[in-house]
């Protein structure tokens, strides 16, 4: 079978609160690790979220 183009990733908060988002990423066009600035409700502010694998 062919490899899936889009993969699910986990965006983990850099504030070490344990909060995360789940997102999709096109693995062919975006080869580097994804970093987004989003709201962390535990820290109650916007922080960077970095890509991690879903276990």
DOSE-344509 format. One line per 3 residues: number of its first residue (from 1); for each residue x, z, y of C-alpha. Coordinates in steps of 0.001 Angstrom, whole numbers. Layout:
% DOSE-344509
NUM	X,Z,Y  ...
***
This chain:
% DOSE-344509
1	0,0,0  1011,-520,3590  2219,2347,5751
4	-289,3598,8337  424,2540,11925  -1054,5589,13609
7	-136,9050,12398  -1539,12466,13288  868,14839,15007
10	683,18423,16205  1537,19166,19852  2885,22735,19922
13	3005,24788,23130  6470,25440,24557  5213,28829,25846
16	5384,30153,22227  1740,31222,22191  984,29492,18878
19	-1613,27226,20509  -1515,23523,19584  -3358,20239,20011
22	-3738,17528,17360  -3152,13960,18553  -2644,10465,17176
25	475,8431,17823  1385,4816,17118  4601,5259,15143
28	5729,1652,15681  5640,1618,19488  6416,5289,20199
31	9501,6057,18136  10690,9124,20089  9095,12583,19980
34	6026,12939,22179  6038,15450,25053  2895,16049,27133
37	2027,18524,29854  -1336,20068,28975  -3303,23276,29514
40	-2554,26270,27313  -5591,28627,27391  -3588,31514,25890
43	-935,31365,28634  -3624,30328,31175  -1453,27601,32723
46	-174,24067,32173  2924,23887,29953  4809,21238,27989
49	3630,20531,24463  6160,19057,22031  5544,17069,18882
52	5755,18716,15454  4704,17591,12006  1365,18666,10540
55	1955,20647,7347
***
